[in-house]
Amino acid sequence: YMRGNVGRIRRTREETAKALRARGFEVFPSETNFLWVRPAAMPAARLFRELRARAVLVRYFSGRRTGAYLRITIGTDAEMARLMKALDSLRRRTA
């Protein structure tokens, strides 16, 4: 069970990283169950608030060294699809 779950997380993490890069995000290498990213279209703090307003939860750590980034935990494929849908909706709104 554990190995199957690890494999799923790895696949979903790589698919999510690729999808975020396609949307202009800087995605840092990860061997964990989360991605550390720098958004392209708007500041991380604003994107955090916009996603939270849509009930899509990511982590934001204000601070001199961390304030430009978000931490995105790898969830189910459905949760990651919901994140991408929210990002696309925001991108259309700000375009």
N, C-alpha and C positions, 0 to 999 in steps of 0.2 A: 504494500500500500504506500509506504513512505517513498520508495523509489519512483513509483508511478506519479505521485504528487510532485516530487522534485522535478521530474521530467516535464510535467504540465506547467509548472511555474517557469521553468527555463524557456519553454516554447512561447508561453504567453509574454514573458519579459522581452524576448527578442522581437516578437511581432509588435509589441507595444513600442519598443524603442525605435523600430523601423518606421512605424506610423507617426511617431512624434517627430522624428527627423524629417519626414516628408512634409510636416507642417512647420518646419523651420526651427524646431527646438534644438538646442545643444543638449545632447544626452551623453552623460559620462559613463564609462565602463562600469559594469556591475556584475557581481557574482552572488548577489543577495536577492531577497524577495521585494526589492524596491528599486526605483530609478531615481537618480539625482539629475534634475534637468534645469536648464535655463530657458524660459519662454522667449519667443521671438517677437510676438505681436504686441505684447503689453508687459508692464512690470509684473514681477511675480506676486507681489502683494495684491495688486488689483485682480490678477487672474485667480488667485486664491479666493478672494471675496466673490467674484463672479461665479466660480464653480460652486462654492458653498451655497450661494443663492439658488442654485439649481440642484441642490442636494447631492452634489458630487464632492466627496471629501478627499482632499489631499493635505499634505502637511506643509506649513510655511513657518520658517524660523526667521524672525526679524533679526537684524544684526548686521554689523559692518561686513562680515565675511560670508554670511549666509542669506542675506536679504534679497539677492537677485535670483534665488533658486527655489524650486519646489521639490518635495520628496513624494514620489508617487508609489504607493504600495501596489504590488501586483495582486490583483484579485482574480475573480473568475473571468472567463472570456466575455460574458454578458456585462460585467462591471466595466471592463476595459472598453467595450464597444460603447457603453453609455458615456464614458469619459470622452471618447473621440467624437461622439455625436454632439456633446456639449461644446467641445473645442471648435468644431466646425460651425456650430450655431453662433458662437461668439465671433469667429473670424468673419462670417458673412455680415454680422451686425456692425463690425468695425471697419469693414472694407468700403 
